[in-house]
Amino acid sequence: MIGERVRGPVGGAATAMPRLARIARPVLHVGALAAAVSALLTFVIPALTGRFSGEFEDFSIERTAGAALLHGTDPYATFIPIAATTPVHGLGFDYPPVTAWLFQPFAALPASVADGIWLCFGLACVVGGAVIVARTVLPARWPRVSLAVVTSLLFAPATYNLWHGNINVVMFLTLALALRAWVRGREFSCAGWLAVGAAIKLAPLVLVILMVRRGWYRGAALTVAGFVGSLGLGAVLAGPAALWSFVTGVLPVLTRQDGWLGNQSLNGVLNRAVGHAVLTVQPDLMALRVISLLLSLATVAAAVWVVRRGVRPRAERAGEFSVGVLAMLLVGTISWYEHYISLLIPLAAAVALVAGRGLVRERRLAMTAALAAVIFGVVGPLVIAQLSVPRILDAQAAPGWWPWVQLFSLPALSAAALMAALVVSLREPRGVGSGATETRPVVAAAA
């Protein structure tokens, strides 16, 4: 009868879900408050009082580059002479010249003061970027801010950047802002934020091809022009010699084959699979480079394939951008563990798609997202905490060296699996998604 209470397992589950939501919401708010207090005690107060215990070696490298420019010397002077014999992860400053110029003010400050300012800024980037992602992607009825605070402060690749002072936090913020513009159909805003990100780390240039696929030709041109302009600005501010060093001495090193244990790119996976350039610098193998190039092209093609013009549900638009982010991380020659702070974007998109379409229908996507979250957020930090150079050398001498090395490819492989699951989900027939659509009309969105 209509109006009669549904009985049985289905009715019981339907009744339990609102009750579970009522319990989970206050628990999540308390968890967010606890995470914020913990961040205050762990990062902010120690930073402001000069008692922060993090290594902060990445920020020290960036400050050293800024100090070099203050003294009129080459910020890449320590990088280039040892590049032929030292693995990339041990080389030092490898960002574009404009980044070295931006770190000059930090180099002029006392180290403790500069560290404190950068740490607080980095924390703001992490939490702010996560809030932007959550409010852009997740359903409005969810406690999105609390979810963002909890996930950003508990996700190990994000906090890893805070402990080491890496600039990846800034790139994550620019990607979050570009995601919001992408979902809302704001072409030039998206292009601008991608250009800022590319000026810092180069990698966001991969996302330009998604803009072309969507029909955002002017936006794609603006991103490329902004990146080229940042190189020119670097030549003006840091000197043409610095730009020349970066182009001729740094970029060739960043594109060589690298199988180091922490490299979570497809290039790293392939090199470890054949035992090449894992602990030492070795000459590039042409066959391996061809395979890596073909695999990268296929990955980018898959990212382009999922993009559609016109109006599309919010979760699907976020999924498109997320596939591009995963492609960006996978096809680069080098993607360190800390670069995967940007994994927060595809994880949020996967959650939104599962929430809108149902767990039964999107169980494959839910499982691969959960797997990637566990590997990067739980397994990764546990392994990193146990690693040291002596242990690695001991493992190299043991009979099981090759299979042991392959285990370090699991993060990259889980990210590739998540990308594949998103591609499959997004290529289903139109009209199966859920959530609010873009506010721009079809003609404007395709322009």
N, C-alpha and C positions, 0 to 999 in steps of 0.2 A: 504494500500500500504506500502511496505517496505520503511523505511526512512521517512514516514509521521509521524508527531508528534502525539502521543497518546493523545486523548482527553477524557474528562469525569473524574470521581472521581479518578480512578486508575492513570491516567496520571497526574492529578493534584497533587496527593500525591507523585508520583515519582519525579516530578519537585520540590516540596516543600522540600523534604528531604535534598538534597545537600545544598539548601539555608539555611535551619535550622542548618545544620552542620557548615556552614561557620560562622553563627552568634554565635553558641554555643561555638566553639573553643576559640575565643578570650575572651569571657565572662568567660570561665573556667580558662584560664590562669590568668586573672585578679583576679578571686576568689582564685586561689592558691597563688598568690602573697599577697593578703589581709590576707589569713589564715597564711601564713608564717610570715608576719609582726606582726600579732596578737600574734602568738606563741612567737616571739622574745620579744614583750612587756610584755606578760603575764608570760612567763616561764624563758627565757634565761637571760634577763637583771635583773629581780628581783633575780634570782638565783646567778648571779655573784656579785651582790651588797648586798647580804644578806637580801633582803627585800621580799622574797617570802612569800605569805600569805597562802599557802596550809597547811593542817593539818599535812601531812607527818608522820602520826603515824605508818604506816607500815614500813617505812624506819627506824624510831626510834627503832622499835622492832628488826629489823635486825642488827642495830648498837649495840644494847644492847647485842645481842648474840655474836657479834664479840668482844665486850669489856669483856664479860665473859671469853672467851678463852684467851684474853690478860692477864687476871688476874688469869688464871689457874682454873677457876670454870666451872660448868656445864651450857651450854647455855640453857638447858631446865629446869633449877632449878625453874623458876617461873611458868612454864607450868604444870608440873606433879602434884604438891601438890593440885592444885585447879581444876584439870581436872574432877574429879568425880561430882562436883557440878556446874561447869560453862559451858555454851554452847560453842561450838567450836569457834565461831566467836569472843569470848572474851578472848581466852587463850594465845595468843602471838606467839612466834617463834615456828614454826612447820616444818621447812625445814630440809633436811639431814645435817649432821654435816659438810660436806665439804662447804656448803653454809655459815655457821657461820664462818669458817676459812677465806673464801673469803672476809668477811666483816670486818676483823680485821683492814686493813688499814684505812677504813672509821671511825672505832671506835677510832683510834689514832689521827684523825684530829679534829679541832674545829667543833662543830655542824654545824655552818653556812657554813663553807667551804665544809664539807662532803655533806651537803644537796645540795649545788649548783652543785657540781660535779655529784652527782647521778641524779639530775634532768636533767641536760644537756645530760647525757648519756642515760637516759630514753627516752627523746625526740628523740634522734638519733635512738634509737631502734624502736620506734613507726613509725616514718616517713620512716626510712630505710627499715623496714620490710614491710611496705605498698607498697613502691616502688618496692621491689623485687616481691611481690605478683602480683602487677599490670603488671609489665614487663614480668612476667612468664605466666600469664593467659590471659590477655586482648589482643585483636587484635592489631597488630603492627601499624596500621594506626591511632589508637586512641591516644589522648594526655595523655598517661598513667601516666607520672610523675605528671602532674597537677591533674589528678584524684586521685592519691595516696595521694598527699599532702592535698587536700581538704577533702577527706573522713577520713583520719587518724586523722586530727586535729578537725574534727566536730563530729566524732563518739564517743558518750559519754562513753562507756566502756573503750575506749583507753585513753581519757583525764582523766577519773576517776583515772586510775593508776598513772598518772602524778601528780595529786593533792595530792595523798596519798602516793606516793613513793613506789608502790608495784613492786615486782620483776617479775610480769607477763609480763612486757614489754620485758624482756630478753627471756622468753620462747616463746613469739610471734615471735621474731626475729629468734630463732632457728627453729621454725615451718615453717616460710617463706623460710628459706634456705633449709630445708628438702623438702618442696614442690617443689622448683626449681629443686632439684636433682631428685625427684620422676618423675617429668614431663619429664626431660631430659634423664631418664633411667640410672642415676648414682647411682648404688646400694650402694657403700661404703660411698660416700659422704652423701647420705640420712641417712644411718645408723649412721654415726658419729654425725650428727646434732640432730637426735632423742636421741642419748645417752646423749648428752649435755643437752638437754631439760629434759630428765628423771632424770638426776643427780640433777636438780634444783627442779622439781615439781612432779616427779614420773609419772604423768598422760600420757605423750607421749609413755609410754610402751605399751599402748593399740594399737598403730599403728604398733607394731611388727607383729601382726597377719596379717595385710595387706601385709607386705613384704613376709611372708610365702606363702600366697595365690598367690602372683605374681611369686613365685619361687625364691625369693631372700633369700635363706636359710643362706648363709654366712653373708649377711647383717643383717638378723634378729639375728643371733648368735652374731655378732659384737655389735649390740645395747644392747643386754642383758649383754654381757660381759663388755661393757663400763659402764653400770649402776652399775653392781656388783663391778667393779673396782673403781667406784666413792665412793661407800660405804667403800671399803677397804682403799681408799685414805683418806676418812674422819676419819677413825679409826686411821690412822697414823698421820695425821695432827692435828686433834682435840682431839685424845686420844680414846682408846677403851671404856672408860666409857661413853663418849658422844654418840658413836654409840649404846651402850647397852641401854642408856636412850631413844634414838630415836626409836629403834626397840621394846622395851618392854613397854615404857611409852607413846610414841607419836602415833605410827601407830595404836594401838588398839583404841585410841580416834578418830582418823581421819576416821575410818571405822564404827563407830557407827551410829545409825539412828539419823537424824537431820532434823527437819521440820522448822527451822528458816526461816523467811520471805524472806531472801535474798538468800537462797540455791536454785539454779536453776539447780539441777540435778533431775533425775527421782526419786531418793531416797527422795529428798525434796518434790517433788510433792506428792508422796504416803503418806508420813508422815503428810503433811498438810491435805490431803484428809480425814484422820481418826482422825485429831486433836491430833497427837502424837508428843511430843518433839518439840513443836513450840516455846515456850518461856523459857522452863526449861529443864534440863536434866531428861530423863525418861528411865527406863530399856528397852532394845531392845525387840521388839515383834517378835517371831519366824515366825509367819505367814506372817508378813510384810516383814521380811528379805527374806523369800523364794520367795514371789512375786517379790520383788525388784531384786533378783538374776536372776529369770527367765526372767524378762523384760530386764535386762542388757545383758543377753546372747543373747536374740533375737535381740537386738540393734547391738551388735557386729557382730552377724551372718549376719545381713543385710549389714553392712559395708564390710564384707568379700565377700559377694555375688556379689557386683558390680565390684570387681576387676577382670581384665582379664590380661592374659599374652600376650606377643607379642606387636606389634606396635599398638598404638591407638592415635586418634587425641588429640592434646594438651588440649583442653577444657575438654574432657572426662577424661583424666588422672588427671587433676586438680580436676574434680568432684569426682573421686575416693578418692583422698587424703582428700578432703573436707568432704566427708561422714565419713571418719575415724576421722577427727577432731571433728565433731559434736558428734560422738559416744563417743569419749574421754571426752567431756564436760558433756554428759548426764549420762554416766554409773558410773562415780565416785560418791562416797558417798556424796561429797561436791563439788559444783561448784558455787562460788560466782559470783555476777554480773560482777565484774571486770575481771574475767577469760574469759568472752566473748569478750575480745579484739580479740581473735582468730576467732570470727565470721566473721571478714573481709575476711578470706580465702574462706569460702563457699559462701559468698555474691559475691565475685569476680568471683568464678567459675560459679555461677548461671547466672550472667550477661553475661559471655562469652558463655555459652550454649544457652541462649536466643538470643544473637546477631548472633550466627552462624546458628541456626536452625529456627529462626523467632519467633516473638511474638505470632502469632496465634497458632503455634504448641506447644510452651512452655509457654502458658499463665498460666497454673497451677503453674509452677515453678516460673514464674515472680511474681505472686500474693503472693505466700508464702514467697519469698525472700523479697519483699517489706513490707509485714506484719512484718517479723522478724526485719527488719531494723528499722521500725517505733517503734515497741515495745521496742527494746533495745536502740535505738538512741534518741527517743523523749519521749515516755511515761515513760520509766524507770527513767531517771534523774528527771523528774517532780515529780514522786512519791517519790523518795529518798529525794528530797529537802523538802518535806512536812512531812516526817516521823521523829518521835522522840519517846523516851521511854514513856513519859507521854501520847502521842496520841495513842500509841499502847496499853497501859494499859487501857485507856478510851474505846478503841474499843473492848477490851476483855470483858469489863463489859456490852457492848451493846448487844441487841438481835441478831443482824446480824453478830456476830463475825465469825461464820463458813463460810458463803458465802464471807465475806470480805477477809478472809485469802486465800480462793481459788483463788482470783484475782491475788495474788502474784505468782501463778504458770503459768500465761500467758506467761512470757518470755521463760521458759523451754518448754512449749507446742508449742510455735511458732518455737523454734529451732528444736523440734522433727518433726513438720510439714515440715519444710524446708528439713530436712534429708530425710523424706519419699518422698518428691517431687524429690529430687536429685536421690534417688534410682530408682524411677519409670522412670525418664528420662534416666538414664544410663543403664538400663536393656532393652532398646529398641534394635531391631536388629542391628547388626554391619553395619557400613557404613553410618549411618544416621548423624553422627557428622560432624563437620566442623573444620577448622583451621589446622595449621601445625601439622604434626605428629612428633613423637620422631625421633631424628637423628640416634639412634642406630638401627642396623638391628634386625630382629625378633629373631634370634638365640641368639644374645648377650643380648637382653632385657629379654629373658626368662631364661637365664642362672642363 
